[in-house]
Amino acid sequence: MKQRIRFLGILFGIWTFLIIGRIIYWQVWEANTLKKTALSQYGQTINIPADRGQIFASDNFPLAQNTASYLLFAEPKKVQLTLGDKQLLENLISATDSTKIALDQISTTNLSWIPIAHYISPEIKSAIEQLKISGLGFETEPLRLYPEGSSSAHITGFVGKNLSGSAQGYFGLEGFYNRILSGKPGRLIQESDARNRPIVIGDQNIIASQPGQNLITSIDRTVQYIAYTKLAEGLVKYKAKSGTVSIMESQTGQILAMVSLPGYDPANYWKYDSSLYKNPIVSDGYEPGSTFKVLIMGAALDAQVINPKTICTECNGPKVISGYQVSSYNDRYYPESTMSDIILHSDNIGMVFVGKKLGKKYLLEYLKKFGIGQLTGIDLEEENAPALRSDNDWHDIDLATVTFGQGVSVTRIQMLTAVNALANGGRLIPPQIVTKVQSDQIIKPLPRRQPTQAISAKAAAEVVAMMKNGVENGEVRYYRVPGYTVAGKTGTAQVPIEGHYDKEKLISSFIAFAPVENPKFTMLITLREPQTSPWGSTTAAPLWFSIAKELFRYYKIPPH
């Protein structure tokens, strides 16, 4: 009997020890976990938006900024809302359907807090406060403004709402740098009872929000304004469907200006067709036409299969390749042309000769060295890189037409970057827009990607001399700015549609850099379907020189 009592005592002792140990485990070691679990069940969490970082031009003028606005909310248990009050509120805030639904829910919901309307202006906030309706309140809710409006829309992108209703950047810099612009939202956690009513003596935990970082860009507002106004005038003058201007600082690869028209207002993006949101300079492929010739010429000079004085022995007429006839754009032919003559006359047959000298292996290698078929890595969200066909899928006719920019697709930023390499001794410099990041008053330079050598400095200089000769003695010579040297190339290309070329739809272009001796800027102009003339030499080129004239004056570049 005594043994049974002793056994039971030991058993109860062990059981008591286990219970006490378990209690200590849950109340001490797992206390925080239990508290978090409990809060998830009876705690009410309200997100506190973080101030979004701003985007600045190179002169620290804002391209994207925040302005004071407010979220109007209600605490239904405290609200005393008459029909007259409801009508006044709807009129003041220009109530949407969702706002009207929220106002109707005030008298029926069990929630302790509901949002009524977003982005209330300070003036409307003051007017609502004067109504003295109990149970209404406001929280700061930053509103995104774009002071430069549509002129910089394709650079900035815009801020919209994601599927969860949170602010998110889309396209341009807003999309590419969304994470560091967004910051970290804060939270207000309030304990509530089973009916979701705040517990007066319950815990209230506030986690402060962290503002996003600011971006400082290389965009020069003066250059951007010049490009925007001149392009708008050019679309009217040449009756073009659309157009682009891309301007890069030659020595650094930093973007000075980037304009595409038609555009949209990023502050009211929802009022525009979504097809306008993407920046065609970085997202849309096009056939570059004759502007591509300077890259192929540079490749052949670098490979030393030709030199500037090499004579074209096949430039006396059209050529038939794999059953296809290749002709000059104007049915003129120049026997015994030098390589410089080929660029001057924009000779397709001469370029086929150069491509044959270069050969398939080297030609494809140099396309990749110039970045064709690859992303440039520019810091805009929607960049695209049209793919090159596989190395085994190039036929003789393809190798011929690519030498004069047909049968190959590039983006405008790829073309700008590739030709800019010629202005830099053959160095391919990655393009970039954001130069610095600012956080807590500390400004840090953004790391730069290293250039690569596409072709030798000697080959680049030889092509530049040809491009300069083409400007001074070719069809664009009538538009030159006296006293300034320019190295450039025109282009006109048909638009491929469903496996063939549309004879009525053309893209004219002109790409050049200046001054030749010490290039300050490299600029590409493209015009889609100009009606006054199809040729780049009489549409895109004069527009290029009209912008360049303003840039020479703005940068105080003296004439020779």
Stockholm file with secondary structure:
# STOCKHOLM 1.0

chainA/1-560         MKQRIRFLGILFGIWTFLIIGRIIYWQVWEANTLKKTALSQYGQTINIPADRGQIFASDNFPLAQNTASYLLFAEPKKVQLTLGDKQLLENLISATDSTKIALDQISTTNLSWIPIAHYISPEIKSAIEQLKISGLGFETEPLRLYPEGSSSAHITGFVGKNLSGSAQGYFGLEGFYNRILSGKPGRLIQESDARNRPIVIGDQNIIASQPGQNLITSIDRTVQYIAYTKLAEGLVKYKAKSGTVSIMESQTGQILAMVSLPGYDPANYWKYDSSLYKNPIVSDGYEPGSTFKVLIMGAALDAQVINPKTICTECNGPKVISGYQVSSYNDRYYPESTMSDIILHSDNIGMVFVGKKLGKKYLLEYLKKFGIGQLTGIDLEEENAPALRSDNDWHDIDLATVTFGQGVSVTRIQMLTAVNALANGGRLIPPQIVTKVQSDQIIKPLPRRQPTQAISAKAAAEVVAMMKNGVENGEVRYYRVPGYTVAGKTGTAQVPIEGHYDKEKLISSFIAFAPVENPKFTMLITLREPQTSPWGSTTAAPLWFSIAKELFRYYKIPPH
#=GR chainA/1-560 SS CHHHHHHHHHHHHHHHHHHHHHHHIIIIITHHHHHHHHHHHHEEEEEECCCCCCEECTTSCEEEEEECCEEEEECGGGCCCCHHHHHHHHHHTTCCHHHHHHHHHTTTCCCSCEEEEEEECHHHHHHHHHTCCTTEEEEECCEEECTTGGGGHHHHCEEEECTTSCEEEESHHHHHTHHHHHCBCEEEEEEBCTTSCBCTTSCEEEECCBCCCEEEECCCHHHHHHHHHHHHHHHHHTTCSEEEEEEEETTTCBEEEEEEESCCCGGGGGGSCGGGSSCHHHHCEECCGGGGHHHHHHHHHHTTSCCTTCBCSSCSSCEEETTEEECCTTSCCCTTCBHHHHHHHTCHHHHHHHHHHHHHHHHHHHHHHTTTTSCCCCSCTTCCCCCCCCGGGCCHHHHHHGGGTCSCCEEHHHHHHHHHHHTTTTEECCCBSEEEEEETTEEEECCCCCCEESSCHHHHHHHHHHHHHHHHHSGGGGGCCTTCCCEEEEEEEEEEETTEEEEEEEEEEEEEEECSSSCCEEEEEEEESCSSCSCGGGTHHHHHHHHHHHHHHHTTCCCC
#=GC SS_cons         CHHHHHHHHHHHHHHHHHHHHHHHIIIIITHHHHHHHHHHHHEEEEEECCCCCCEECTTSCEEEEEECCEEEEECGGGCCCCHHHHHHHHHHTTCCHHHHHHHHHTTTCCCSCEEEEEEECHHHHHHHHHTCCTTEEEEECCEEECTTGGGGHHHHCEEEECTTSCEEEESHHHHHTHHHHHCBCEEEEEEBCTTSCBCTTSCEEEECCBCCCEEEECCCHHHHHHHHHHHHHHHHHTTCSEEEEEEEETTTCBEEEEEEESCCCGGGGGGSCGGGSSCHHHHCEECCGGGGHHHHHHHHHHTTSCCTTCBCSSCSSCEEETTEEECCTTSCCCTTCBHHHHHHHTCHHHHHHHHHHHHHHHHHHHHHHTTTTSCCCCSCTTCCCCCCCCGGGCCHHHHHHGGGTCSCCEEHHHHHHHHHHHTTTTEECCCBSEEEEEETTEEEECCCCCCEESSCHHHHHHHHHHHHHHHHHSGGGGGCCTTCCCEEEEEEEEEEETTEEEEEEEEEEEEEEECSSSCCEEEEEEEESCSSCSCGGGTHHHHHHHHHHHHHHHTTCCCC
//
